[in-house]
Amino acid sequence: MTTENACCVLVNETAAAMILALSVKTLRRWRWAGKGPRFVKVGAAVRYDPADLTAFIEAGRRNSTSDPGPEAISHE
C-alpha cells in the first residue's frame, strides 16, 4: 500500500452532492447508471475522493453550448 493514497480524505455522498450542487438522489441515480464522478466503496459505505470530484467538474467544463468537450476531439 502506498502512502500516496493512504492519506487522502474521502467525503460522503452528502458532502459530494453539496460540492457538485446536486442532490444526493442524483448521485445515487448516476452511480446506478454508471455515470457521474468516480466513487469508492468502503464496506457498504460510498465515499468520494475530492480529487475525483474536481476531475469530474473539469471534464464538464465547456466554452459554449456547442462545445463538445475534450472527449469529442479526434486524435487521428
N, C-alpha and C positions, 0 to 999 in steps of 0.2 A: 504494500500500500504506500502510495506516495504522499508526502506531506502537502503537496500541491493541492490535492482535492480534499484532504482531511480537514483543512482549516476553513473551508467555505461555510458561510452561514446560509441556511436554507430558510425560505419563508413558506408559510402555509397558504392554502388557496384563498383565504380571505384577504391576506396581505397582497398576494399576487393580483387578485382582482382589483384591489384599490390602486396598485401601481399602474395597471393597464386601463383603469377607469371602465371596467366591465363588471358584470355581475358574476357571482360565484357560479350561478347556474350556467352561464355562457361557457366558463372554463370547463365545467363538468361535461357539457354537451360536446365541446371541442375535443376533450380527451377521448370521449366515447367514439367520436367520428375520426380520430386520428389527426386532428388539426391542432392549431394553436402552438404555444410555446412548449419546449421540451419540459418534462417533469421527472421527478424522482419518486419512487415508491420506497418508503421506509416502513417495512412491515405492511400494515394496511393503510398507513397514512400517506397522503400525497403532499409532496413538497416541491418548491420551485427554487432553482438557483437564480439569484438576481442577475447573474451574467447571461443566463439563457433568456430572461425577460428582456434585457437590453438588446440582445441579438434579435429577438422576435420583433421588437419595436423598430430596430434599424432595417430589418428585412422588409418592413411595411412602408418605409419612407419613400415618398414619391414627390416629384416636382410639379406634376399636373395630373388631372384626372385621366389623361390619355397615356400617361407614363406606365408602361407595362412592368416596370421594375427590373432588377438585375437578373432574375431567373429567366426572363424572356429574351435576353441578349444572346445571340448566336455567336459562338467562337469558332466557326468553321474556317 
